[in-house]
Amino acid sequence: MEGRDNNAFIGDSSPSIAGEFRWNGNTVPANGTTTTTVTSVPVYLTELTDVELNGAAGKPVCEGESPPVPRTVTPSEGASDRDQWGKGIEFLMSCIAMSVGLGNVWRFPFVALENGGGAFVIPYIIVLLLVGKPVYYMEMIIGQFSSRGSVKVYDMAPIMRGVGFGQLVLICTLITYYGSLMALISRYMFDSFLSPLPWAYCRTEWLPGCVDAAAKVDASGASGVTNPNNSNNGTISSSSEWYFTKIVLKELDGIDDGIGLPDLRLTLFLVLSWSMVLLILIKGVKSSGKASYFLALFPYLVMTVLLIRACTLPGAVDGIVYFLKPQWDKILDPKVWYAAVTQCFFSLSICFGNIIMYSSYNKFRHNVYRDATIVTSIDTFTSLLAGCTIFGILGHLAHVTGSSDVGNVVKSDAGLAFISYPEAIAKFEVLPQAFSVLFFLMLFVLGIGSNVAMTSCVMTVIKDQFPRVRNWQAAITIAVCGVLLGSIYVTPGGQYILKLVDYYGASSIALVLAIAELIAIGWVYGVDRLCKDTEFMLGHRPNLYWRLCWRWITPALMLIILIYNLITLEPLMYKQYVYPTIAYDIGWCIFAFGLLQLPIWAIYAVFKQSGKTITDKIKNSLKPTAAWGPLDPTTHYEYKKFIDED
């Protein structure tokens, strides 16, 4: 990356704030301490109060007075003990690896198909411009500016710290079952080396309600792919579906009598997936930054190979056209816009704390505007690329099964990844094992990239609260907990629990916490103050588009989506199975625990504030702490000057 280093500044040689601020260097003796002389800018700790920070910087020494004693500051008092990306490109690659994940490959194509095909792209891009990109940029700014994780960043508004803890609960919920998805993918990846593919043909015990996935057309000339039910109600399912439910999951018909014991093979794959995350994070961002090149770029290599292969298959063009053909009658349907917002929201991983965490390891003047634009654009491009690839394969599947409607061969969510895609690959006449290995390896790498980001977020919160904890200690602790909790999801009833936890512990509280975060940054801390911070850090103020989105448009859209979600809320079921009452009670307890972080930490913040009356305490809890600002002491001092002079 071209540019120069100027106290963590990466960019061109232009001054940061119209030539006003220049950073003063400090000499570093051999003992590793930083000595500040009387003539240099004083090095203040971020723990100092505003009065101290605005004190006698450069104050003349009167006759008869002793000059100030030079102060020695160890690196642990400043910003030098916090990890940083080795190169700016590592941050960009890590963001791509985080945002471009499983949702782009197995969720976006299905959501687009259900909501107007090519017409869905129009509301999706509009939502990207009004929600995705503004929030992504905002979180990058606040994380890089403060060098704080997703909880400590609320030093800007202590009363809203519950947002950070709520997002921590959300992330912990996600990583408990994300590892189990990696275990399923690993199982399929290793099974792909077998010849023939184990899901390609029916087993004796599955007959007569089974048809070979590798068969182009069944004996009656009908499609081998029907609805996702088994033969108990008179329907026929493909061998790929039987394999997924009976061999891989060993799925129960319900969980009224318990969920069973963890499957040994899936548990071993669960340990393998967490071992990969542990190795990547063993040295924090220093090691994950190096791995980010592979995690970000390898999936595109595989996706390109699969797309080229898909386009050469009979019927592939019909599948791609089916995916891209606009259904204009759906563009005004509120469900389409709801789907666009939720897809953009979860695909980019905004308001989860991950973006704040990653950007907190940036150098202070890194160009996050450029990176936010690149990542959000690449995420959309990847979704479209994956859609064309997947529907090219599904178009071929429809062709060989004699189906005239590509939509009939698609199953949603996990079924799309573990039933429809493996079935399509099983019909490849040339090297189906190779393409199966590539496909599931791509999914595994995508999943690892997202899991690394979520685990890093938890690690950062731990290290922010307990600075003495080492990276490897935090990583091992989280990995062990991930394996223990993840073993619940590799039981015969694990998918029932996964659906329950995802619904109540992730999807339901994510929108509420997102709105709370937008209020905290855009209204409590204030868009004007955020713009000043951006000007100090990047040398320019955000334009009207950003200010309108941060203050009005994005919060309003998210609020509308939340209201729509509550209005259309339906009882949770899994494959038409109604959960026992205790399961719903546990789900609501998880939901309440996540949202109760908001009032609990708000009350705590008010209680801890100084002030004679409760009104004074509340007002003070709405203001940034004295330590708020850049973590580097010298930059922090100049930031205080900049704010005071503005």
C-alpha positions as CSV (number, residue, x, y, z in Angstrom):
1,M,0.0,0.0,0.0
2,E,1.4,3.3,-1.0
3,G,1.7,6.2,1.5
4,R,3.6,7.1,4.5
5,D,3.4,6.3,8.2
6,N,2.7,9.3,10.3
7,N,1.7,8.2,13.8
8,A,-0.6,5.5,12.4
9,F,-1.5,7.5,9.3
10,I,-1.7,5.6,6.0
11,G,-2.5,7.7,3.0
12,D,-1.1,10.4,0.8
13,S,1.1,13.2,2.1
14,S,-1.7,15.7,2.6
15,P,-2.2,17.0,6.1
16,S,-5.0,15.5,8.1
17,I,-7.1,18.6,9.0
18,A,-6.3,21.2,6.4
19,G,-2.7,21.3,7.7
20,E,-3.7,22.1,11.2
21,F,-2.6,19.0,13.0
22,R,0.8,17.4,12.9
23,W,1.8,14.6,15.2
24,N,4.8,15.1,17.4
25,G,7.1,12.1,17.6
26,N,8.4,10.8,20.9
27,T,11.8,9.2,21.5
28,V,11.7,5.6,22.6
29,P,14.7,4.7,24.8
30,A,16.0,1.2,25.0
31,N,13.9,0.3,28.1
32,G,10.7,0.7,26.0
33,T,9.3,3.7,27.8
34,T,8.2,6.9,26.2
35,T,9.6,10.1,27.7
36,T,7.8,13.4,27.1
37,T,9.8,16.6,27.5
38,V,8.5,20.0,28.4
39,T,8.8,21.3,24.9
40,S,6.8,18.5,23.2
41,V,3.1,18.0,23.3
42,P,2.3,16.3,26.6
43,V,1.3,12.7,26.5
44,Y,-1.9,12.3,28.4
45,L,-3.5,9.1,29.3
46,T,-6.9,8.4,28.0
47,E,-8.1,8.0,31.6
48,L,-7.6,11.7,32.3
49,T,-10.5,14.0,32.8
50,D,-11.5,16.7,30.4
51,V,-10.1,19.3,32.8
52,E,-6.8,17.6,32.8
53,L,-6.8,17.1,29.1
54,N,-7.4,20.8,28.6
55,G,-4.8,21.7,31.2
56,A,-1.5,23.5,30.9
57,A,-0.2,22.2,27.6
58,G,2.7,24.3,26.7
59,K,2.1,26.5,29.8
60,P,5.1,28.9,30.3
61,V,7.2,28.4,33.4
62,C,7.1,31.5,35.6
63,E,10.2,32.8,37.3
64,G,10.8,31.0,40.6
65,E,8.7,28.0,39.6
66,S,10.2,24.6,39.0
67,P,9.7,23.2,35.4
68,P,7.3,20.3,35.1
69,V,8.9,17.0,35.7
70,P,9.0,14.9,32.6
71,R,6.6,12.0,32.8
72,T,7.3,8.5,31.8
73,V,4.6,6.5,30.2
74,T,4.8,2.8,29.5
75,P,3.4,1.4,26.4
76,S,0.6,-0.3,28.3
77,E,-0.8,3.1,29.2
78,G,-1.3,4.1,25.7
79,A,-2.4,2.5,22.5
80,S,0.8,0.6,21.7
81,D,-0.3,-2.6,23.5
82,R,-3.4,-3.0,21.3
83,D,-3.0,-5.3,18.3
84,Q,-3.1,-3.8,14.8
85,W,-3.4,-5.2,11.3
86,G,-0.1,-5.8,9.8
87,K,-1.2,-4.1,6.6
88,G,-4.3,-2.2,5.6
89,I,-5.2,-4.8,3.0
90,E,-5.5,-7.4,5.8
91,F,-8.4,-5.4,7.2
92,L,-10.1,-5.3,3.8
93,M,-9.7,-9.0,3.2
94,S,-10.9,-9.8,6.7
95,C,-14.1,-7.7,6.1
96,I,-14.7,-9.5,2.8
97,A,-14.2,-12.9,4.5
98,M,-16.6,-11.9,7.2
99,S,-19.4,-10.3,5.0
100,V,-19.2,-12.7,2.1
101,G,-20.4,-15.9,3.8
102,L,-22.8,-18.7,3.6
103,G,-25.8,-16.4,3.3
104,N,-24.5,-15.2,-0.1
105,V,-24.3,-18.7,-1.5
106,W,-27.2,-20.7,0.0
107,R,-29.6,-17.9,1.1
108,F,-29.5,-15.1,-1.4
109,P,-30.4,-17.2,-4.5
110,F,-33.4,-18.7,-2.8
111,V,-34.6,-15.4,-1.4
112,A,-34.2,-13.7,-4.7
113,L,-36.1,-16.5,-6.4
114,E,-39.0,-16.2,-3.9
115,N,-39.2,-12.4,-4.3
116,G,-39.3,-11.6,-7.9
117,G,-36.0,-13.0,-9.3
118,G,-34.2,-10.3,-11.2
119,A,-36.7,-7.7,-9.9
120,F,-35.5,-8.4,-6.3
121,V,-32.1,-6.9,-7.2
122,I,-33.7,-3.5,-7.6
123,P,-35.0,-3.2,-4.0
124,Y,-31.9,-5.0,-2.7
125,I,-29.6,-2.3,-4.3
126,I,-31.8,0.5,-3.0
127,V,-31.7,-1.0,0.5
128,L,-27.9,-1.5,0.2
129,L,-27.6,2.3,-0.5
130,L,-29.9,3.4,2.3
131,V,-29.2,0.8,5.0
132,G,-26.2,-1.5,4.2
133,K,-23.6,1.0,3.1
134,P,-24.3,3.8,5.5
135,V,-24.3,1.5,8.6
136,Y,-21.2,-0.3,7.4
137,Y,-19.3,3.0,6.9
138,M,-20.7,4.3,10.3
139,E,-19.5,1.3,12.2
140,M,-16.1,1.4,10.5
141,I,-15.7,5.1,11.5
142,I,-16.7,4.6,15.1
143,G,-14.5,1.5,15.6
144,Q,-11.4,2.9,14.0
145,F,-11.8,6.3,15.7
146,S,-12.1,4.8,19.2
147,S,-9.9,1.7,18.8
148,R,-12.5,0.0,21.1
149,G,-14.5,-3.3,20.7
150,S,-18.2,-3.6,20.4
151,V,-18.9,-3.1,24.1
152,K,-16.3,-0.5,25.2
153,V,-17.1,1.6,22.2
154,Y,-20.2,2.8,24.1
155,D,-17.9,5.0,26.1
156,M,-19.4,7.5,23.7
157,A,-22.8,7.1,25.4
158,P,-22.6,5.0,28.6
159,I,-26.3,4.7,29.0
160,M,-26.4,2.7,25.7
161,R,-23.7,0.2,26.7
162,G,-26.4,-2.5,26.8
163,V,-26.5,-2.4,23.0
164,G,-22.9,-3.8,23.0
165,F,-23.7,-6.4,25.6
166,G,-26.9,-7.4,23.8
167,Q,-24.9,-7.8,20.6
168,L,-22.4,-9.9,22.5
169,V,-25.2,-12.2,23.6
170,L,-26.3,-12.3,19.9
171,I,-22.9,-13.2,18.7
172,C,-22.4,-15.9,21.4
173,T,-25.7,-17.4,20.3
174,L,-24.6,-17.5,16.7
175,I,-21.2,-19.0,17.3
176,T,-22.8,-21.8,19.4
177,Y,-24.5,-23.2,16.3
178,Y,-22.3,-21.9,13.5
179,G,-19.7,-24.5,14.4
180,S,-22.3,-27.2,13.9
181,L,-23.0,-26.0,10.4
182,M,-19.3,-26.2,9.8
183,A,-19.4,-29.8,11.1
184,L,-22.1,-30.7,8.6
185,I,-20.2,-29.1,5.7
186,S,-17.0,-30.9,6.8
187,R,-18.9,-34.2,6.9
188,Y,-20.1,-33.7,3.3
189,M,-16.7,-32.5,2.2
190,F,-15.0,-35.7,3.4
191,D,-17.8,-37.9,2.1
192,S,-17.3,-36.3,-1.3
193,F,-14.1,-38.3,-1.8
194,L,-16.1,-41.5,-1.9
195,S,-17.0,-43.1,-5.2
196,P,-19.9,-43.2,-5.9
197,L,-21.1,-40.3,-3.8
198,P,-22.9,-41.7,-0.8
199,W,-26.0,-39.7,-1.4
200,A,-26.2,-40.6,-5.1
201,Y,-28.1,-43.9,-4.7
202,C,-30.9,-45.2,-2.4
203,R,-30.2,-47.7,0.3
204,T,-32.4,-50.8,0.7
205,E,-34.0,-49.6,3.9
206,W,-35.2,-46.4,2.2
207,L,-37.3,-48.2,-0.5
208,P,-39.9,-47.9,-1.9
209,G,-40.1,-44.2,-1.0
210,C,-36.7,-43.2,-2.5
211,V,-35.4,-42.4,-5.9
212,D,-31.7,-42.2,-6.8
213,A,-30.3,-38.7,-6.8
214,A,-27.9,-39.7,-9.6
215,A,-30.8,-40.9,-11.8
216,K,-31.8,-38.5,-14.5
217,V,-35.4,-39.5,-14.6
218,D,-37.2,-42.1,-12.5
219,A,-39.0,-45.1,-13.9
220,S,-42.3,-43.4,-14.3
221,G,-40.7,-40.5,-16.2
222,A,-41.5,-38.1,-13.4
223,S,-39.0,-35.8,-11.6
224,G,-37.0,-37.5,-8.9
225,V,-37.3,-34.5,-6.7
226,T,-40.5,-33.9,-4.9
227,N,-41.5,-32.2,-1.7
228,P,-39.3,-32.5,1.4
229,N,-41.5,-35.1,3.1
230,N,-40.6,-38.7,3.4
231,S,-42.5,-41.7,2.3
232,N,-44.6,-41.9,5.4
233,N,-47.3,-39.8,3.8
234,G,-47.1,-41.4,0.4
235,T,-44.5,-39.2,-1.3
236,I,-41.2,-40.0,-2.8
237,S,-37.9,-38.3,-1.8
238,S,-34.5,-38.3,-3.4
239,S,-31.6,-40.3,-1.9
240,S,-29.8,-37.0,-1.1
241,E,-32.7,-36.0,1.2
242,W,-32.8,-39.5,2.8
243,Y,-29.0,-39.3,3.3
244,F,-29.1,-35.9,5.0
245,T,-32.0,-36.7,7.4
246,K,-31.3,-40.4,8.2
247,I,-27.6,-40.8,7.8
248,V,-26.0,-37.4,8.6
249,L,-28.5,-36.0,11.1
250,K,-30.2,-39.2,12.2
251,E,-33.0,-36.8,12.7
252,L,-35.9,-37.5,15.2
253,D,-39.5,-37.0,14.4
254,G,-39.8,-34.7,17.4
255,I,-38.1,-33.7,20.6
256,D,-40.9,-34.4,23.1
257,D,-38.8,-37.3,24.5
258,G,-35.4,-35.5,24.3
259,I,-32.8,-34.6,21.7
260,G,-30.6,-37.7,22.0
261,L,-26.8,-37.9,22.3
262,P,-24.3,-36.2,20.1
263,D,-23.3,-38.0,16.9
264,L,-19.6,-39.1,17.2
265,R,-18.6,-38.2,13.6
266,L,-20.3,-34.8,13.6
267,T,-18.7,-34.1,17.0
268,L,-15.2,-34.9,15.6
269,F,-15.9,-32.6,12.7
270,L,-17.2,-29.9,15.2
271,V,-13.8,-30.2,17.0
272,L,-12.1,-29.9,13.6
273,S,-13.9,-26.7,12.6
274,W,-13.2,-25.1,16.0
275,S,-9.6,-26.2,15.8
276,M,-9.3,-24.3,12.5
277,V,-10.8,-21.2,14.1
278,L,-8.4,-21.5,17.0
279,L,-5.3,-21.8,14.8
280,I,-6.3,-18.7,12.8
281,L,-7.0,-16.7,16.0
282,I,-4.1,-18.0,18.2
283,K,-2.3,-14.7,17.8
284,G,-5.3,-12.4,17.4
285,V,-5.5,-10.2,14.3
286,K,-1.8,-10.8,13.6
287,S,-2.5,-14.4,12.6
288,S,-6.1,-13.9,11.3
289,G,-4.9,-11.1,9.1
290,K,-2.5,-13.4,7.4
291,A,-5.2,-16.1,6.9
292,S,-7.7,-13.5,5.5
293,Y,-6.0,-13.6,2.1
294,F,-7.0,-17.2,1.7
295,L,-10.4,-16.9,3.4
296,A,-11.4,-14.0,1.2
297,L,-10.0,-15.0,-2.2
298,F,-10.2,-18.8,-2.3
299,P,-14.1,-18.9,-2.5
300,Y,-14.0,-16.8,-5.6
301,L,-11.6,-19.2,-7.3
302,V,-14.0,-22.1,-6.6
303,M,-17.1,-20.1,-7.5
304,T,-15.5,-19.2,-10.9
305,V,-14.7,-22.8,-11.6
306,L,-18.2,-23.9,-10.7
307,L,-19.7,-21.1,-12.7
308,I,-17.7,-22.1,-15.8
309,R,-18.7,-25.7,-15.3
310,A,-22.3,-24.8,-14.7
311,C,-22.6,-22.8,-17.9
312,T,-21.4,-25.8,-19.9
313,L,-24.2,-28.1,-18.6
314,P,-27.4,-28.6,-20.5
315,G,-30.2,-26.5,-19.1
316,A,-27.9,-24.2,-17.2
317,V,-28.8,-21.2,-19.2
318,D,-32.5,-21.8,-18.5
319,G,-31.7,-21.8,-14.8
320,I,-29.7,-18.6,-14.9
321,V,-32.5,-16.9,-16.9
322,Y,-35.0,-18.2,-14.4
323,F,-33.0,-16.6,-11.6
324,L,-32.5,-13.2,-13.3
325,K,-35.8,-12.8,-15.1
326,P,-37.7,-10.0,-13.3
327,Q,-41.2,-10.6,-12.0
328,W,-42.3,-7.0,-12.0
329,D,-45.6,-7.6,-10.2
330,K,-43.7,-8.4,-7.0
331,I,-41.6,-5.2,-6.8
332,L,-44.3,-3.3,-4.9
333,D,-45.0,-6.2,-2.5
334,P,-43.9,-5.3,1.1
335,K,-42.6,-8.8,1.6
336,V,-40.1,-8.2,-1.1
337,W,-38.7,-5.1,0.6
338,Y,-38.7,-6.9,3.9
339,A,-36.7,-9.7,2.4
340,A,-34.3,-7.2,0.8
341,V,-33.6,-5.5,4.1
342,T,-33.2,-8.7,6.1
343,Q,-30.9,-10.2,3.4
344,C,-28.8,-7.0,3.3
345,F,-28.7,-6.8,7.1
346,F,-27.6,-10.3,7.7
347,S,-25.4,-10.7,4.6
348,L,-23.2,-7.7,5.5
349,S,-23.2,-8.5,9.2
350,I,-24.1,-4.9,10.2
351,C,-25.1,-4.1,13.8
352,F,-23.5,-7.3,15.1
353,G,-20.4,-5.7,16.5
354,N,-18.0,-7.4,14.0
355,I,-17.3,-4.4,11.9
356,I,-16.7,-2.2,14.9
357,M,-14.3,-4.8,16.2
358,Y,-12.3,-5.3,13.0
359,S,-12.0,-1.6,12.3
360,S,-10.8,-1.0,15.9
361,Y,-7.5,-2.7,14.9
362,N,-6.9,-0.2,12.1
363,K,-4.4,2.5,12.1
364,F,-6.0,5.8,13.0
365,R,-6.2,7.4,9.6
366,H,-6.8,4.4,7.4
367,N,-9.2,5.1,4.6
368,V,-12.3,3.3,5.8
369,Y,-14.6,5.1,3.3
370,R,-12.9,3.3,0.4
371,D,-13.0,0.0,2.2
372,A,-16.7,0.3,3.1
373,T,-17.5,1.0,-0.6
374,I,-15.4,-2.0,-1.7
375,V,-16.8,-4.5,0.7
376,T,-20.5,-3.6,0.3
377,S,-20.1,-3.7,-3.5
378,I,-18.2,-7.0,-3.5
379,D,-20.9,-8.5,-1.2
380,T,-23.6,-7.7,-3.7
381,F,-21.6,-8.8,-6.7
382,T,-20.8,-12.1,-4.9
383,S,-24.5,-12.7,-4.2
384,L,-25.3,-12.3,-7.9
385,L,-22.4,-14.4,-8.9
386,A,-23.4,-17.2,-6.5
387,G,-27.0,-16.9,-7.7
388,C,-25.9,-17.5,-11.3
389,T,-23.7,-20.3,-10.3
390,I,-26.2,-22.1,-8.2
391,F,-29.1,-21.7,-10.6
392,G,-27.0,-22.8,-13.4
393,I,-26.5,-26.1,-11.6
394,L,-30.2,-26.2,-10.6
395,G,-31.2,-25.5,-14.2
396,H,-29.2,-28.6,-15.2
397,L,-30.9,-30.5,-12.4
398,A,-34.3,-29.5,-13.8
399,H,-33.2,-30.5,-17.3
400,V,-32.1,-34.0,-16.4
401,T,-35.2,-34.7,-14.2
402,G,-37.6,-33.5,-16.8
403,S,-38.9,-30.6,-14.7
404,S,-40.1,-27.5,-16.5
405,D,-39.9,-25.3,-13.4
406,V,-36.5,-24.8,-11.8
407,G,-38.3,-23.6,-8.6
408,N,-39.6,-27.1,-8.0
409,V,-36.1,-28.5,-7.5
410,V,-35.1,-25.9,-4.8
411,K,-35.3,-26.4,-1.1
412,S,-34.7,-23.5,1.3
413,D,-32.1,-22.9,3.9
414,A,-30.0,-25.9,5.0
415,G,-31.9,-28.1,2.5
416,L,-30.6,-26.0,-0.3
417,A,-27.0,-26.7,0.7
418,F,-27.3,-30.3,1.8
419,I,-30.0,-31.7,-0.4
420,S,-30.6,-29.7,-3.6
421,Y,-26.9,-28.9,-4.4
422,P,-25.5,-32.4,-3.6
423,E,-28.3,-33.9,-5.7
424,A,-27.4,-31.7,-8.7
425,I,-23.7,-32.6,-8.3
426,A,-24.6,-36.3,-8.1
427,K,-26.0,-36.0,-11.7
428,F,-22.7,-34.7,-13.1
429,E,-21.3,-37.2,-15.5
430,V,-17.7,-36.1,-15.3
431,L,-15.9,-36.1,-11.9
432,P,-18.8,-35.4,-9.6
433,Q,-16.5,-36.1,-6.6
434,A,-14.1,-33.2,-7.6
435,F,-16.9,-30.7,-8.0
436,S,-18.5,-31.9,-4.7
437,V,-15.2,-31.5,-2.8
438,L,-14.7,-28.0,-4.3
439,F,-18.3,-26.9,-3.5
440,F,-18.2,-28.0,0.1
441,L,-14.6,-26.7,0.5
442,M,-15.9,-23.3,-0.7
443,L,-18.7,-23.4,1.9
444,F,-16.3,-24.4,4.6
445,V,-13.9,-21.6,3.9
446,L,-16.8,-19.1,3.7
447,G,-18.1,-20.3,7.0
448,I,-14.7,-20.2,8.7
449,G,-14.3,-16.6,7.6
450,S,-17.6,-15.6,9.2
451,N,-16.9,-17.7,12.4
452,V,-13.5,-16.1,12.8
453,A,-15.0,-12.7,12.7
454,M,-17.7,-13.6,15.3
455,T,-15.1,-15.3,17.6
456,S,-12.8,-12.3,17.2
457,C,-15.6,-10.0,18.4
458,V,-16.0,-12.0,21.6
459,M,-12.2,-12.1,22.1
460,T,-12.0,-8.3,21.7
461,V,-14.7,-7.7,24.3
462,I,-12.8,-10.0,26.7
463,K,-9.5,-8.3,26.1
464,D,-11.0,-4.8,26.4
465,Q,-12.4,-5.7,29.8
466,F,-9.4,-7.8,30.9
467,P,-6.3,-6.5,29.2
468,R,-4.0,-9.1,30.8
469,V,-5.7,-11.9,29.0
470,R,-3.6,-13.2,26.1
471,N,-5.0,-13.9,22.7
472,W,-4.4,-17.6,22.9
473,Q,-6.1,-17.9,26.3
474,A,-9.2,-16.2,25.0
475,A,-9.2,-18.2,21.8
476,I,-8.9,-21.5,23.6
477,T,-11.6,-20.7,26.1
478,I,-14.1,-19.7,23.4
479,A,-13.2,-22.7,21.2
480,V,-13.8,-25.2,24.1
481,C,-17.1,-23.5,25.0
482,G,-18.0,-23.6,21.3
483,V,-17.4,-27.4,21.1
484,L,-19.3,-28.1,24.3
485,L,-22.3,-26.0,23.4
486,G,-22.1,-26.9,19.7
487,S,-22.5,-30.6,20.6
488,I,-26.1,-29.9,21.4
489,Y,-26.7,-29.2,17.7
490,V,-25.1,-32.5,16.5
491,T,-27.6,-34.6,18.3
492,P,-30.6,-36.3,16.5
493,G,-32.7,-33.4,17.7
494,G,-30.1,-30.8,17.1
495,Q,-31.8,-29.1,14.1
496,Y,-34.9,-28.5,16.2
497,I,-32.8,-26.7,18.8
498,L,-30.9,-24.8,16.1
499,K,-34.1,-23.5,14.6
500,L,-35.3,-22.5,18.1
501,V,-32.1,-20.7,19.2
502,D,-31.7,-18.9,15.8
503,Y,-35.3,-17.7,15.9
504,Y,-35.3,-16.4,19.5
505,G,-31.7,-15.7,20.2
506,A,-30.5,-14.2,16.9
507,S,-33.1,-13.2,14.3
508,S,-35.7,-11.8,16.7
509,I,-33.4,-9.5,18.7
510,A,-31.0,-8.5,15.9
511,L,-33.4,-5.8,14.5
512,V,-34.1,-4.4,18.0
513,L,-30.5,-4.1,18.8
514,A,-29.7,-2.6,15.4
515,I,-32.3,0.2,15.9
516,A,-30.8,0.8,19.4
517,E,-27.3,1.1,17.9
518,L,-28.5,3.6,15.3
519,I,-30.2,5.7,18.0
520,A,-27.1,5.5,20.2
521,I,-24.7,6.7,17.5
522,G,-27.0,8.9,15.4
523,W,-29.0,10.6,18.2
524,V,-27.5,10.1,21.6
525,Y,-23.9,10.6,20.5
526,G,-25.1,12.7,17.6
527,V,-24.5,12.8,13.8
528,D,-22.8,16.2,14.2
529,R,-20.2,14.9,16.7
530,L,-19.7,11.8,14.5
531,C,-19.0,14.0,11.5
532,K,-16.5,16.0,13.5
533,D,-14.8,12.8,14.5
534,T,-14.7,11.8,10.9
535,E,-13.2,15.1,9.9
536,F,-10.5,14.8,12.5
537,M,-9.7,11.3,11.5
538,L,-10.0,11.3,7.7
539,G,-9.7,15.0,6.9
540,H,-13.2,15.5,5.4
541,R,-16.8,15.8,6.7
542,P,-19.3,13.2,5.5
543,N,-21.7,14.8,3.0
544,L,-25.5,15.2,3.2
545,Y,-26.2,11.7,2.0
546,W,-24.5,10.1,4.9
547,R,-25.9,12.5,7.4
548,L,-29.5,12.0,6.2
549,C,-29.1,8.2,6.3
550,W,-27.5,8.1,9.7
551,R,-30.0,10.4,11.4
552,W,-33.3,9.7,9.6
553,I,-33.6,7.3,6.7
554,T,-31.8,4.2,8.0
555,P,-33.4,4.2,11.5
556,A,-36.8,4.8,10.0
557,L,-36.4,1.9,7.5
558,M,-35.2,-0.4,10.3
559,L,-38.1,0.6,12.5
560,I,-40.6,0.0,9.7
561,I,-39.1,-3.5,9.1
562,L,-39.3,-4.3,12.9
563,I,-43.0,-3.3,13.0
564,Y,-43.7,-5.3,9.9
565,N,-41.8,-8.3,11.4
566,L,-44.0,-8.1,14.6
567,I,-47.2,-7.8,12.6
568,T,-46.5,-10.8,10.5
569,L,-45.0,-12.8,13.3
570,E,-46.0,-16.5,13.2
571,P,-45.6,-19.3,15.7
572,L,-42.2,-21.1,15.3
573,M,-42.4,-24.6,13.7
574,Y,-39.9,-26.9,12.3
575,K,-41.1,-29.0,9.3
576,Q,-44.7,-28.5,10.6
577,Y,-43.7,-29.8,14.0
578,V,-45.1,-27.8,16.9
579,Y,-42.6,-27.5,19.8
580,P,-43.5,-28.5,23.3
581,T,-44.4,-25.6,25.6
582,I,-41.1,-25.7,27.5
583,A,-39.2,-25.2,24.3
584,Y,-41.1,-21.9,23.6
585,D,-40.5,-20.8,27.2
586,I,-36.8,-21.4,26.8
587,G,-36.8,-19.5,23.6
588,W,-38.6,-16.5,25.2
589,C,-36.1,-16.6,28.0
590,I,-33.2,-16.3,25.5
591,F,-35.0,-13.5,23.8
592,A,-35.6,-11.6,27.1
593,F,-32.0,-12.1,28.2
594,G,-30.7,-10.5,25.1
595,L,-33.0,-7.5,25.2
596,L,-32.8,-7.0,29.0
597,Q,-29.1,-6.0,28.5
598,L,-30.5,-2.6,27.4
599,P,-32.2,-1.5,30.6
600,I,-29.8,-3.3,32.9
601,W,-26.7,-1.5,31.7
602,A,-28.6,1.8,31.3
603,I,-29.5,1.7,35.0
604,Y,-26.0,0.7,35.9
605,A,-24.5,3.6,33.8
606,V,-26.8,6.1,35.5
607,F,-26.0,4.8,38.9
608,K,-22.3,5.1,38.3
609,Q,-22.4,8.6,37.0
610,S,-21.6,11.7,39.1
611,G,-24.4,14.1,39.9
612,K,-26.5,15.4,42.7
613,T,-29.8,14.5,41.3
614,I,-31.1,11.6,39.2
615,T,-31.6,14.1,36.3
616,D,-27.9,15.1,36.5
617,K,-26.9,11.4,36.5
618,I,-29.0,10.7,33.4
619,K,-27.7,13.7,31.5
620,N,-24.1,12.7,32.3
621,S,-24.7,9.1,31.2
622,L,-25.8,10.5,27.8
623,K,-22.4,12.2,27.3
624,P,-19.2,10.6,26.3
625,T,-16.8,9.6,29.1
626,A,-13.7,11.7,29.6
627,A,-11.6,8.8,28.2
628,W,-13.6,8.8,24.9
629,G,-11.6,9.5,21.8
630,P,-8.6,8.2,20.1
631,L,-6.7,5.6,22.1
632,D,-3.3,7.0,21.3
633,P,-2.5,9.7,24.1
634,T,-1.0,12.3,21.7
635,T,-3.8,11.9,19.2
636,H,-6.3,12.1,22.0
637,Y,-4.8,15.4,23.2
638,E,-5.0,16.9,19.8
639,Y,-8.5,15.6,19.3
640,K,-9.6,17.5,22.5
641,K,-8.0,20.6,21.1
642,F,-9.8,20.1,17.8
643,I,-13.2,19.6,19.5
644,D,-12.7,22.7,21.8
645,E,-11.6,24.9,18.9
646,D,-14.5,23.9,16.6
